[in-house]
Amino acid sequence: MVKFHHALNGLKAAMQDHSIRLQVYLGIAAVVIGLFLRLDYGEWMAVSFCIGMVIAVEILNTCMERLCDLYTERKDDRIRIIKDMAAAAVLVVSFAAACIGAMILFAHVCR
């Protein structure tokens, strides 16, 4: 139960970050669009997984940035590369989620 409490504290702290809040709002928008389109069970599974993955990777990216900032605040190309790679992970997952969302939307528009 204590670990669950810590996880909820982490989620509360994560929601203070602008980038994470943006991903949550985009996830809510995806759910609203899904309700409008009347997604089937499999589509909801895909959308839910995509939303969860994007938010989780954004949280990990934010953690990586903060951890790097604890190491040094000075300009360091090694830290810049680490931060860029963590941001790239968010980009890759977001692009995959957008592709899945587009495929689902296209399937509904073409019906």
N, C-alpha and C positions, 0 to 999 in steps of 0.2 A: 504494500500500500504506500510505503514511503517513496518508492521509485516512481509510482504513478503521480504522486504529489510533486516530485521534482520535475517530471515531464510536463506537468501542467504549468509549473512555474516557468519552465523553459519556453513553453508555447506563449505564455503571457509576455515574457521578455521579447520573444521573437516578434510579436505583434506590434512592438514599439518601433520596429524598423520599417521605413517607408517601402522598400522593395518587397518585403514580405507581405505587407498590407496590400500592395498593388496586386500581387499574385493571388491573394485571397479574394479580392474584389473581382478579379478576372475569373476566378473559379466560380464565384457566385453568379456572375453573368452567364457563364457556360451552363450552370444549372437552370437558370431562368430560360435560356434559349432551349435547353433540353426539354423543359416542361412544355414550352410552346410547341415544340416539334413532336411531342409525345414519343420520346425515345423508347425503344424496346429494352428488354432486360440486358441483352448483350451490349447494346450501345451505352446503357447506363454504366455497365461494368467498365467499359473502355474509358468513358468520360471521367468516372470517379477515380480510376487508376491514374489517368493523366493529371488530373487536378492534384491528387496526392503526391505524385512524383515531382511535379513542378514546384510545389510548395516545400516539399522536403529538401530538394536540391537547393532551392533558394535559401533555406535555413542553414544548410551546410556551407553554402558560399559565404553567407554573412558570418558564420562562425570562423571560417578560414580567414576572412579579412580581418576580423577582430584579433584572432590569434597572431596573425602576421604583424598587426599594429602593436601588440604587446612585445614582440621581438625587437622591433625598431620602428621609429617614426621617420628616420632618415630615408632619403632616396636610396634604394638598393635594387638593382636590376633583378636579383634573384627573387626578392619579395614581389616585385612587379610581375614577374613571370608566373609565380604561384597564384597571385590574385587574378591575373588574366586567365589562367587555366581553370580556376574555380568558376569564374564568370562564364567561360566557354561551356562548362558543364551545364549551367543553367540555360544557355542559349541552345545547346543541342537538345536537351529535354523539352524545352519550350517549343522548338521547331517541330519535333516529333509529335508533341501534343497538338500543335496547330494543324499538322498534316492529318492526324486522326480526326480532329474536329471538322476539318474541311471535307474529308471523305464522308463522314456521317451527314453533314449538312448537304453535300451534293447528292447523296442517296435520297434524302428527303425531298429535295427540290425537284429531282427528276422523277418522282413517283407520280 
